[in-house]
Amino acid sequence: MSENLTQTFARFASELQCEDIPATARERCKDLLLDAMACALAGYEGEDAPKVSRFAAALGQSHESSVIGSGRLSLTGAAALNGFLITSVSLCDVYRPTATHLQPVVIPPALAIAERENASGRDLLTALAAGFEVTTRIGAGMDYGAFRARGWHGPGVIGPFGAAAAVGRLLGFSADKMAMAYGFAGSQAAGTFAAWGTSSVKFHQFRGALSGLMAALLAEQDFVATREFLTAADGGFYATYTGTAPSKAATEGLGERWELEQIALRPWPTSAANQAFVSALFELIQQHDVKADDVRHMRLHLSQSSYDAYVNRRTINGKWEASGSVYYTAAIVLFDRELWMEQFEPARFNDPAVRRFALEQIQLVADPVLRGVQAIVELEMQTGTTLKARCDDPRGTPENRMSRAEIEAKFRKGAKGRIGDAQVKSVIEMISGLEALKSVRELMDLLRAA
């Protein structure tokens, strides 16, 4: 009998060895891991961090797993809280073909199990590669237009498969057991755009991490699940979520061409769709020494999809609303010439001049020539001249990558006030040489708060 798609991905993840992963893909996994640590440490600035911290503590009373930038919690508590922290302030990755964030879903359960099992850095690296590749490949094979039209949100639907793959690889699953883990992951796949515009979209991410963890732990106990979840005719992943069969992109070149290299990072703590106009606006500010008082009016040209998603997000009463507002984000970049945690504090989003500019002097335009995250910024100056910049590939995308040095700088900024300088230096060195790390526990010990 021929192998079904679920079994193909199960065999891939269970048999993957570190030496099978090309150097570029290994380095990308290290980038994603270090960047996730930066996101998590900065994530304590999110206004919902205390709430999720209390929730995570209530998931269990044991303390065997490390929380990045804090202490210890239960296995599930640490996976949930680390997942939330990574996505807390909108700094984490995005796989653009499915608008799915992988770092908060795949990395936390992998870290929790690697720490518990005293796995090596090499084991962790292999598991992360398996998790990232399975998630991106499942997404690459689907009709995202149909998926999105049904209202589904990728992280909570697609992410659990990658989380299960990473945990299963660390636990040494056979292909058969890995396929069952995918069955349990698929049984928990959920999350829709009804949550859009609220911080509950972040629940999709950290709940996806928990779903993948539970899926693998259930499969470990030989609790039986379907081994053909992805392509089952009745209720399978593709049939249910897209109504179409998977395309050849799901497996084409699997193990030779690494889709995980297409995962984008974010330099700035704002939505993925905002990264392009922020890139273009910083370009204008730097090239022309633009100051807020110099600008009479700003027009932001966005694709139709981005315009529809953001045109009505004009409320700015909290950090989450500010970071998701195109109007506020553009205004504060112009006023402060910076975009980090300080720009989303109440003192800034309640500043009358900033708020007035954001809500009265910025216009969004749906531009038919733009696609996806592409953006054009036009500044109508007080002198009557107009400055214009276009960004097709924001900083952090595969076409315009952040360098390792830039990711390290982001990590240092995120870690400030949370872990010490010596810890920061050692974490960077450990992740850079992850293949040589004898125990992931050494890394997690450094990542806890001093």
WOBEL-V739859 format. One record per residue. N is the residue number from 1. RES is the residue in one letter. SS is DSSP state (~ for helix, > for strand, _ for the rest). PHI is phi in whole degrees, 0 to 359 (NA if undefined). BURIAL is 1 if it has 9 or more other ideal C-beta (glycine too) atoms within 8 Angstrom, else 0. Layout:
# WOBEL-V739859
n=N res=RES ss=SS phi=PHI burial=BURIAL
n=N res=RES ss=SS phi=PHI burial=BURIAL
This chain:
# WOBEL-V739859
n=1 res=M ss=_ phi=NA burial=0
n=2 res=S ss=_ phi=290 burial=0
n=3 res=E ss=_ phi=284 burial=0
n=4 res=N ss=_ phi=275 burial=1
n=5 res=L ss=~ phi=297 burial=1
n=6 res=T ss=~ phi=300 burial=1
n=7 res=Q ss=~ phi=292 burial=1
n=8 res=T ss=~ phi=298 burial=1
n=9 res=F ss=~ phi=291 burial=1
n=10 res=A ss=~ phi=292 burial=1
n=11 res=R ss=~ phi=295 burial=1
n=12 res=F ss=~ phi=302 burial=1
n=13 res=A ss=~ phi=290 burial=1
n=14 res=S ss=~ phi=286 burial=1
n=15 res=E ss=~ phi=263 burial=0
n=16 res=L ss=_ phi=298 burial=1
n=17 res=Q ss=_ phi=243 burial=0
n=18 res=C ss=~ phi=302 burial=1
n=19 res=E ss=~ phi=289 burial=0
n=20 res=D ss=~ phi=283 burial=0
n=21 res=I ss=_ phi=269 burial=1
n=22 res=P ss=_ phi=296 burial=0
n=23 res=A ss=~ phi=303 burial=0
n=24 res=T ss=~ phi=296 burial=0
n=25 res=A ss=~ phi=289 burial=1
n=26 res=R ss=~ phi=297 burial=1
n=27 res=E ss=~ phi=294 burial=1
n=28 res=R ss=~ phi=294 burial=1
n=29 res=C ss=~ phi=297 burial=1
n=30 res=K ss=~ phi=295 burial=1
n=31 res=D ss=~ phi=303 burial=1
n=32 res=L ss=~ phi=295 burial=1
n=33 res=L ss=~ phi=292 burial=1
n=34 res=L ss=~ phi=295 burial=1
n=35 res=D ss=~ phi=298 burial=1
n=36 res=A ss=~ phi=297 burial=1
n=37 res=M ss=~ phi=295 burial=1
n=38 res=A ss=~ phi=300 burial=1
n=39 res=C ss=~ phi=298 burial=1
n=40 res=A ss=~ phi=294 burial=1
n=41 res=L ss=~ phi=292 burial=1
n=42 res=A ss=~ phi=289 burial=1
n=43 res=G ss=~ phi=297 burial=1
n=44 res=Y ss=~ phi=295 burial=1
n=45 res=E ss=~ phi=282 burial=1
n=46 res=G ss=_ phi=293 burial=1
n=47 res=E ss=_ phi=291 burial=0
n=48 res=D ss=_ phi=265 burial=1
n=49 res=A ss=~ phi=303 burial=1
n=50 res=P ss=~ phi=297 burial=0
n=51 res=K ss=~ phi=294 burial=0
n=52 res=V ss=~ phi=289 burial=1
n=53 res=S ss=~ phi=300 burial=1
n=54 res=R ss=~ phi=293 burial=0
n=55 res=F ss=~ phi=298 burial=1
n=56 res=A ss=~ phi=297 burial=1
n=57 res=A ss=~ phi=296 burial=0
n=58 res=A ss=~ phi=280 burial=0
n=59 res=L ss=_ phi=286 burial=1
n=60 res=G ss=_ phi=181 burial=0
n=61 res=Q ss=_ phi=258 burial=0
n=62 res=S ss=_ phi=279 burial=0
n=63 res=H ss=_ phi=219 burial=0
n=64 res=E ss=_ phi=265 burial=0
n=65 res=S ss=> phi=235 burial=1
n=66 res=S ss=> phi=274 burial=1
n=67 res=V ss=_ phi=259 burial=1
n=68 res=I ss=_ phi=300 burial=1
n=69 res=G ss=_ phi=80 burial=1
n=70 res=S ss=_ phi=218 burial=0
n=71 res=G ss=_ phi=248 burial=0
n=72 res=R ss=> phi=232 burial=1
n=73 res=L ss=> phi=219 burial=1
n=74 res=S ss=_ phi=294 burial=1
n=75 res=L ss=~ phi=304 burial=1
n=76 res=T ss=~ phi=288 burial=1
n=77 res=G ss=~ phi=297 burial=1
n=78 res=A ss=~ phi=293 burial=1
n=79 res=A ss=~ phi=298 burial=1
n=80 res=A ss=~ phi=293 burial=1
n=81 res=L ss=~ phi=292 burial=1
n=82 res=N ss=~ phi=298 burial=1
n=83 res=G ss=~ phi=298 burial=1
n=84 res=F ss=~ phi=294 burial=1
n=85 res=L ss=~ phi=301 burial=1
n=86 res=I ss=~ phi=297 burial=1
n=87 res=T ss=~ phi=259 burial=1
n=88 res=S ss=_ phi=307 burial=1
n=89 res=V ss=_ phi=247 burial=1
n=90 res=S ss=_ phi=57 burial=1
n=91 res=L ss=_ phi=248 burial=1
n=92 res=C ss=_ phi=278 burial=1
n=93 res=D ss=_ phi=291 burial=1
n=94 res=V ss=> phi=206 burial=1
n=95 res=Y ss=> phi=266 burial=1
n=96 res=R ss=~ phi=299 burial=1
n=97 res=P ss=~ phi=302 burial=0
n=98 res=T ss=~ phi=232 burial=1
n=99 res=A ss=_ phi=47 burial=1
n=100 res=T ss=> phi=247 burial=1
n=101 res=H ss=_ phi=266 burial=1
n=102 res=L ss=_ phi=262 burial=1
n=103 res=Q ss=~ phi=304 burial=1
n=104 res=P ss=~ phi=288 burial=1
n=105 res=V ss=~ phi=264 burial=1
n=106 res=V ss=~ phi=275 burial=1
n=107 res=I ss=~ phi=289 burial=1
n=108 res=P ss=~ phi=300 burial=1
n=109 res=P ss=~ phi=293 burial=1
n=110 res=A ss=~ phi=295 burial=1
n=111 res=L ss=~ phi=297 burial=1
n=112 res=A ss=~ phi=298 burial=1
n=113 res=I ss=~ phi=287 burial=1
n=114 res=A ss=~ phi=298 burial=1
n=115 res=E ss=~ phi=293 burial=1
n=116 res=R ss=~ phi=298 burial=1
n=117 res=E ss=_ phi=273 burial=0
n=118 res=N ss=_ phi=56 burial=0
n=119 res=A ss=_ phi=287 burial=1
n=120 res=S ss=_ phi=275 burial=1
n=121 res=G ss=~ phi=298 burial=1
n=122 res=R ss=~ phi=297 burial=1
n=123 res=D ss=~ phi=297 burial=1
n=124 res=L ss=~ phi=297 burial=1
n=125 res=L ss=~ phi=300 burial=1
n=126 res=T ss=~ phi=296 burial=1
n=127 res=A ss=~ phi=295 burial=1
n=128 res=L ss=~ phi=296 burial=1
n=129 res=A ss=~ phi=299 burial=1
n=130 res=A ss=~ phi=298 burial=1
n=131 res=G ss=~ phi=295 burial=1
n=132 res=F ss=~ phi=296 burial=1
n=133 res=E ss=~ phi=290 burial=1
n=134 res=V ss=~ phi=298 burial=1
n=135 res=T ss=~ phi=296 burial=1
n=136 res=T ss=~ phi=292 burial=1
n=137 res=R ss=~ phi=291 burial=1
n=138 res=I ss=~ phi=300 burial=1
n=139 res=G ss=~ phi=292 burial=1
n=140 res=A ss=~ phi=298 burial=1
n=141 res=G ss=_ phi=276 burial=1
n=142 res=M ss=_ phi=254 burial=1
n=143 res=D ss=_ phi=277 burial=1
n=144 res=Y ss=~ phi=295 burial=1
n=145 res=G ss=~ phi=302 burial=0
n=146 res=A ss=~ phi=291 burial=1
n=147 res=F ss=~ phi=301 burial=1
n=148 res=R ss=~ phi=292 burial=1
n=149 res=A ss=~ phi=297 burial=0
n=150 res=R ss=_ phi=275 burial=1
n=151 res=G ss=_ phi=92 burial=0
n=152 res=W ss=> phi=285 burial=1
n=153 res=H ss=_ phi=247 burial=1
n=154 res=G ss=~ phi=302 burial=1
n=155 res=P ss=~ phi=304 burial=1
n=156 res=G ss=~ phi=279 burial=1
n=157 res=V ss=~ phi=264 burial=1
n=158 res=I ss=~ phi=269 burial=1
n=159 res=G ss=~ phi=305 burial=1
n=160 res=P ss=~ phi=303 burial=1
n=161 res=F ss=~ phi=295 burial=1
n=162 res=G ss=~ phi=292 burial=1
n=163 res=A ss=~ phi=297 burial=1
n=164 res=A ss=~ phi=295 burial=1
n=165 res=A ss=~ phi=297 burial=1
n=166 res=A ss=~ phi=296 burial=1
n=167 res=V ss=~ phi=293 burial=1
n=168 res=G ss=~ phi=299 burial=1
n=169 res=R ss=~ phi=294 burial=1
n=170 res=L ss=~ phi=294 burial=1
n=171 res=L ss=_ phi=272 burial=1
n=172 res=G ss=_ phi=71 burial=0
n=173 res=F ss=_ phi=297 burial=1
n=174 res=S ss=_ phi=287 burial=0
n=175 res=A ss=~ phi=299 burial=1
n=176 res=D ss=~ phi=294 burial=0
n=177 res=K ss=~ phi=292 burial=1
n=178 res=M ss=~ phi=297 burial=1
n=179 res=A ss=~ phi=298 burial=1
n=180 res=M ss=~ phi=294 burial=1
n=181 res=A ss=~ phi=300 burial=1
n=182 res=Y ss=~ phi=296 burial=1
n=183 res=G ss=~ phi=299 burial=1
n=184 res=F ss=~ phi=291 burial=1
n=185 res=A ss=~ phi=298 burial=1
n=186 res=G ss=~ phi=296 burial=1
n=187 res=S ss=~ phi=291 burial=1
n=188 res=Q ss=_ phi=250 burial=1
n=189 res=A ss=_ phi=293 burial=1
n=190 res=A ss=_ phi=195 burial=0
n=191 res=G ss=_ phi=131 burial=1
n=192 res=T ss=> phi=234 burial=0
n=193 res=F ss=~ phi=285 burial=0
n=194 res=A ss=~ phi=299 burial=0
n=195 res=A ss=~ phi=277 burial=1
n=196 res=W ss=_ phi=302 burial=0
n=197 res=G ss=_ phi=90 burial=0
n=198 res=T ss=_ phi=233 burial=0
n=199 res=S ss=_ phi=289 burial=0
n=200 res=S ss=_ phi=291 burial=0
n=201 res=V ss=~ phi=298 burial=1
n=202 res=K ss=~ phi=288 burial=1
n=203 res=F ss=~ phi=299 burial=1
n=204 res=H ss=~ phi=303 burial=1
n=205 res=Q ss=~ phi=290 burial=1
n=206 res=F ss=~ phi=284 burial=1
n=207 res=R ss=~ phi=290 burial=1
n=208 res=G ss=~ phi=297 burial=1
n=209 res=A ss=~ phi=297 burial=1
n=210 res=L ss=~ phi=296 burial=1
n=211 res=S ss=~ phi=298 burial=1
n=212 res=G ss=~ phi=294 burial=1
n=213 res=L ss=~ phi=298 burial=1
n=214 res=M ss=~ phi=297 burial=1
n=215 res=A ss=~ phi=301 burial=1
n=216 res=A ss=~ phi=291 burial=1
n=217 res=L ss=~ phi=292 burial=1
n=218 res=L ss=~ phi=291 burial=1
n=219 res=A ss=~ phi=297 burial=1
n=220 res=E ss=~ phi=300 burial=1
n=221 res=Q ss=_ phi=271 burial=0
n=222 res=D ss=_ phi=63 burial=0
n=223 res=F ss=_ phi=285 burial=0
n=224 res=V ss=_ phi=281 burial=0
n=225 res=A ss=_ phi=226 burial=1
n=226 res=T ss=_ phi=300 burial=1
n=227 res=R ss=_ phi=257 burial=1
n=228 res=E ss=_ phi=221 burial=1
n=229 res=F ss=_ phi=299 burial=1
n=230 res=L ss=_ phi=299 burial=1
n=231 res=T ss=_ phi=244 burial=1
n=232 res=A ss=_ phi=302 burial=1
n=233 res=A ss=_ phi=295 burial=0
n=234 res=D ss=_ phi=253 burial=0
n=235 res=G ss=_ phi=89 burial=0
n=236 res=G ss=_ phi=290 burial=1
n=237 res=F ss=~ phi=304 burial=1
n=238 res=Y ss=~ phi=292 burial=1
n=239 res=A ss=~ phi=296 burial=1
n=240 res=T ss=~ phi=279 burial=0
n=241 res=Y ss=~ phi=271 burial=1
n=242 res=T ss=_ phi=233 burial=1
n=243 res=G ss=_ phi=74 burial=0
n=244 res=T ss=_ phi=228 burial=0
n=245 res=A ss=_ phi=282 burial=0
n=246 res=P ss=_ phi=293 burial=1
n=247 res=S ss=_ phi=275 burial=1
n=248 res=K ss=~ phi=294 burial=0
n=249 res=A ss=~ phi=298 burial=0
n=250 res=A ss=~ phi=298 burial=1
n=251 res=T ss=_ phi=237 burial=1
n=252 res=E ss=_ phi=297 burial=0
n=253 res=G ss=_ phi=72 burial=0
n=254 res=L ss=_ phi=302 burial=1
n=255 res=G ss=_ phi=89 burial=0
n=256 res=E ss=_ phi=245 burial=0
n=257 res=R ss=_ phi=253 burial=0
n=258 res=W ss=_ phi=260 burial=1
n=259 res=E ss=~ phi=294 burial=1
n=260 res=L ss=~ phi=299 burial=1
n=261 res=E ss=~ phi=290 burial=1
n=262 res=Q ss=~ phi=268 burial=1
n=263 res=I ss=_ phi=287 burial=1
n=264 res=A ss=> phi=265 burial=1
n=265 res=L ss=_ phi=252 burial=1
n=266 res=R ss=_ phi=236 burial=1
n=267 res=P ss=_ phi=285 burial=1
n=268 res=W ss=_ phi=238 burial=1
n=269 res=P ss=_ phi=279 burial=1
n=270 res=T ss=_ phi=207 burial=1
n=271 res=S ss=_ phi=302 burial=1
n=272 res=A ss=~ phi=301 burial=1
n=273 res=A ss=~ phi=291 burial=1
n=274 res=N ss=~ phi=277 burial=1
n=275 res=Q ss=~ phi=298 burial=1
n=276 res=A ss=~ phi=290 burial=1
n=277 res=F ss=~ phi=289 burial=1
n=278 res=V ss=~ phi=296 burial=1
n=279 res=S ss=~ phi=302 burial=1
n=280 res=A ss=~ phi=293 burial=1
n=281 res=L ss=~ phi=293 burial=1
n=282 res=F ss=~ phi=299 burial=1
n=283 res=E ss=~ phi=299 burial=1
n=284 res=L ss=~ phi=294 burial=1
n=285 res=I ss=~ phi=299 burial=1
n=286 res=Q ss=~ phi=288 burial=0
n=287 res=Q ss=~ phi=288 burial=0
n=288 res=H ss=~ phi=243 burial=0
n=289 res=D ss=_ phi=52 burial=0
n=290 res=V ss=_ phi=286 burial=1
n=291 res=K ss=_ phi=240 burial=0
n=292 res=A ss=~ phi=303 burial=1
n=293 res=D ss=~ phi=294 burial=0
n=294 res=D ss=~ phi=281 burial=0
n=295 res=V ss=> phi=255 burial=1
n=296 res=R ss=> phi=272 burial=0
n=297 res=H ss=> phi=204 burial=1
n=298 res=M ss=> phi=236 burial=1
n=299 res=R ss=> phi=245 burial=1
n=300 res=L ss=> phi=249 burial=1
n=301 res=H ss=> phi=271 burial=1
n=302 res=L ss=> phi=236 burial=1
n=303 res=S ss=_ phi=294 burial=1
n=304 res=Q ss=~ phi=300 burial=1
n=305 res=S ss=~ phi=295 burial=0
n=306 res=S ss=~ phi=292 burial=1
n=307 res=Y ss=~ phi=302 burial=1
n=308 res=D ss=~ phi=299 burial=0
n=309 res=A ss=~ phi=286 burial=1
n=310 res=Y ss=~ phi=240 burial=1
n=311 res=V ss=_ phi=299 burial=0
n=312 res=N ss=_ phi=260 burial=0
n=313 res=R ss=_ phi=271 burial=1
n=314 res=R ss=_ phi=253 burial=0
n=315 res=T ss=_ phi=284 burial=0
n=316 res=I ss=_ phi=225 burial=1
n=317 res=N ss=_ phi=245 burial=0
n=318 res=G ss=_ phi=198 burial=0
n=319 res=K ss=~ phi=299 burial=1
n=320 res=W ss=~ phi=298 burial=1
n=321 res=E ss=~ phi=295 burial=1
n=322 res=A ss=~ phi=295 burial=1
n=323 res=S ss=~ phi=291 burial=1
n=324 res=G ss=~ phi=269 burial=1
n=325 res=S ss=_ phi=267 burial=1
n=326 res=V ss=~ phi=300 burial=1
n=327 res=Y ss=~ phi=299 burial=1
n=328 res=Y ss=~ phi=293 burial=1
n=329 res=T ss=~ phi=302 burial=1
n=330 res=A ss=~ phi=296 burial=1
n=331 res=A ss=~ phi=296 burial=1
n=332 res=I ss=~ phi=288 burial=1
n=333 res=V ss=~ phi=298 burial=1
n=334 res=L ss=~ phi=294 burial=1
n=335 res=F ss=~ phi=285 burial=1
n=336 res=D ss=~ phi=259 burial=1
n=337 res=R ss=_ phi=55 burial=0
n=338 res=E ss=_ phi=203 burial=0
n=339 res=L ss=_ phi=211 burial=1
n=340 res=W ss=_ phi=214 burial=0
n=341 res=M ss=~ phi=301 burial=1
n=342 res=E ss=~ phi=298 burial=0
n=343 res=Q ss=~ phi=285 burial=1
n=344 res=F ss=~ phi=244 burial=1
n=345 res=E ss=_ phi=275 burial=1
n=346 res=P ss=~ phi=306 burial=0
n=347 res=A ss=~ phi=300 burial=0
n=348 res=R ss=~ phi=271 burial=1
n=349 res=F ss=~ phi=285 burial=1
n=350 res=N ss=_ phi=262 burial=0
n=351 res=D ss=_ phi=297 burial=1
n=352 res=P ss=~ phi=302 burial=0
n=353 res=A ss=~ phi=293 burial=0
n=354 res=V ss=~ phi=294 burial=1
n=355 res=R ss=~ phi=296 burial=1
n=356 res=R ss=~ phi=297 burial=1
n=357 res=F ss=~ phi=297 burial=1
n=358 res=A ss=~ phi=300 burial=1
n=359 res=L ss=~ phi=264 burial=1
n=360 res=E ss=~ phi=241 burial=0
n=361 res=Q ss=_ phi=242 burial=1
n=362 res=I ss=> phi=241 burial=1
n=363 res=Q ss=> phi=240 burial=0
n=364 res=L ss=> phi=265 burial=1
n=365 res=V ss=> phi=232 burial=1
n=366 res=A ss=> phi=278 burial=1
n=367 res=D ss=_ phi=257 burial=1
n=368 res=P ss=_ phi=293 burial=0
n=369 res=V ss=_ phi=275 burial=0
n=370 res=L ss=_ phi=264 burial=1
n=371 res=R ss=_ phi=229 burial=0
n=372 res=G ss=_ phi=58 burial=0
n=373 res=V ss=_ phi=265 burial=1
n=374 res=Q ss=_ phi=302 burial=1
n=375 res=A ss=> phi=208 burial=1
n=376 res=I ss=> phi=233 burial=1
n=377 res=V ss=> phi=249 burial=1
n=378 res=E ss=> phi=240 burial=1
n=379 res=L ss=> phi=249 burial=1
n=380 res=E ss=> phi=272 burial=1
n=381 res=M ss=> phi=275 burial=1
n=382 res=Q ss=_ phi=299 burial=0
n=383 res=T ss=_ phi=282 burial=0
n=384 res=G ss=_ phi=98 burial=0
n=385 res=T ss=_ phi=278 burial=0
n=386 res=T ss=> phi=234 burial=0
n=387 res=L ss=> phi=256 burial=1
n=388 res=K ss=> phi=218 burial=1
n=389 res=A ss=> phi=215 burial=1
n=390 res=R ss=> phi=241 burial=1
n=391 res=C ss=> phi=231 burial=1
n=392 res=D ss=_ phi=264 burial=0
n=393 res=D ss=_ phi=232 burial=0
n=394 res=P ss=_ phi=300 burial=1
n=395 res=R ss=_ phi=301 burial=0
n=396 res=G ss=_ phi=106 burial=1
n=397 res=T ss=_ phi=284 burial=1
n=398 res=P ss=~ phi=302 burial=0
n=399 res=E ss=~ phi=280 burial=0
n=400 res=N ss=~ phi=214 burial=0
n=401 res=R ss=_ phi=297 burial=0
n=402 res=M ss=_ phi=285 burial=1
n=403 res=S ss=_ phi=285 burial=0
n=404 res=R ss=~ phi=300 burial=1
n=405 res=A ss=~ phi=298 burial=0
n=406 res=E ss=~ phi=292 burial=1
n=407 res=I ss=~ phi=293 burial=1
n=408 res=E ss=~ phi=297 burial=1
n=409 res=A ss=~ phi=295 burial=0
n=410 res=K ss=~ phi=297 burial=1
n=411 res=F ss=~ phi=298 burial=1
n=412 res=R ss=~ phi=297 burial=1
n=413 res=K ss=~ phi=295 burial=1
n=414 res=G ss=~ phi=294 burial=1
n=415 res=A ss=~ phi=280 burial=1
n=416 res=K ss=_ phi=304 burial=0
n=417 res=G ss=_ phi=84 burial=0
n=418 res=R ss=_ phi=248 burial=1
n=419 res=I ss=_ phi=230 burial=1
n=420 res=G ss=_ phi=285 burial=0
n=421 res=D ss=~ phi=299 burial=0
n=422 res=A ss=~ phi=294 burial=0
n=423 res=Q ss=~ phi=297 burial=1
n=424 res=V ss=~ phi=303 burial=1
n=425 res=K ss=~ phi=300 burial=0
n=426 res=S ss=~ phi=291 burial=1
n=427 res=V ss=~ phi=298 burial=1
n=428 res=I ss=~ phi=301 burial=1
n=429 res=E ss=~ phi=294 burial=0
n=430 res=M ss=~ phi=295 burial=1
n=431 res=I ss=~ phi=290 burial=1
n=432 res=S ss=~ phi=299 burial=0
n=433 res=G ss=_ phi=250 burial=1
n=434 res=L ss=~ phi=303 burial=1
n=435 res=E ss=~ phi=299 burial=1
n=436 res=A ss=~ phi=265 burial=0
n=437 res=L ss=_ phi=290 burial=1
n=438 res=K ss=_ phi=284 burial=0
n=439 res=S ss=_ phi=215 burial=1
n=440 res=V ss=~ phi=296 burial=1
n=441 res=R ss=~ phi=300 burial=0
n=442 res=E ss=~ phi=298 burial=1
n=443 res=L ss=~ phi=294 burial=1
n=444 res=M ss=~ phi=293 burial=1
n=445 res=D ss=~ phi=299 burial=0
n=446 res=L ss=~ phi=288 burial=1
n=447 res=L ss=~ phi=278 burial=1
n=448 res=R ss=_ phi=287 burial=1
n=449 res=A ss=_ phi=299 burial=0
n=450 res=A ss=_ phi=296 burial=0
